[in-house]
Amino acid sequence: MDSIETLQPGTILNNAQLCEIFGCSPQGGMRRSKRTNTLVVVTNHIESIYDDRWEGDIIHYTGMGQTGEMELNAAQNRTLNESPANGVAVHLFEVFRKREYTYVGEVERIAPAYQAQQPDAEGNLRLAWLFPLQLKSSMAAPLDPEAADEAYRKQERQARRLSDEKLQERAWQSPAEVSVRSVLTAQRGRSPYVAAYAKRRAAGSCELCQAPAPFQTQGGEPYLECHHIEWLSRGGKDSIDNTVALCPNCHRRMHVIEAEADINALKEIRK
């Protein structure tokens, strides 16, 4: 088991492991531990109502308070507002998949808290307190692109459940500034030979919909994309029996819908 001192950015913990290491409560986005003199702050990309925003290595982190106006000097908002002078070490985690807490690193408040309009849990616009927190390490924040994309799609699905009126309201309330961050992405070495073999084996047609490739490359090759039936990020192997060649439309379909019938059909092809 890692300790606070040995915890590396990019490490994924479950909730029980996080609580054991930091000695904090198992709930909430801001978790104070007097035993380890730490404050764990969590930015949850799939369940949180807050609009935390990155600017390089600085995250504008939204304080506590689900409904109504936030109080700056209440509970853990006060702890964060009084840091770093209070000596409490602040550690940041991000959630891209349910029950997975990715450690980003130790952060430090580098400017005064400020107020900005955000909707609360009931959709009512209110003034929220935001804290500019900067990574103390020079290492860029870790990011798994597939996990981030998966979280974004889940947010889109949640947005589509809103009524026309509520969706338009939330769209107008969303910050116009694009969140930009410096990240280390998970790089997974893939064999170019496996990918080339999968495409050649497909003989110019998508192995899911069976339609011809939608166009040819400048070199005159049918354009198909290599897909791993069991994703590499989930432990799949970069092997010829786990790869298929798909048209761009079906490839995106596999990553967006991931229908069991499609997965089974591709597995049958590779038997």
Buried (B, 14 or more C-beta within 10 A) or exposed (E): EEEBEEBEBBBBBEBEBBBBBBBBEEEBBBBBBEEBEBBBBBBBBBEBBBBBBBBEBBBBBBBBBEEEEBEBEEBBBBBBBEBBEEEBBBBBBBBBBEEBBBBBBBBEBBEEBEBEEBBBEEEEEBEBBBBBBBBBEEBBBBBBEBBBEBBEBBEEEEEEEBEEEEEEBEEEEEEEEEEEBBBEEBEEEEEEEBBEBBBEBBEBBBBBEEEBBEEEEEEEEBBBBBBBBBBBBEEEEBEBEBBBBBBBEBBEBBEEEEEEEBEEBBBEBBE
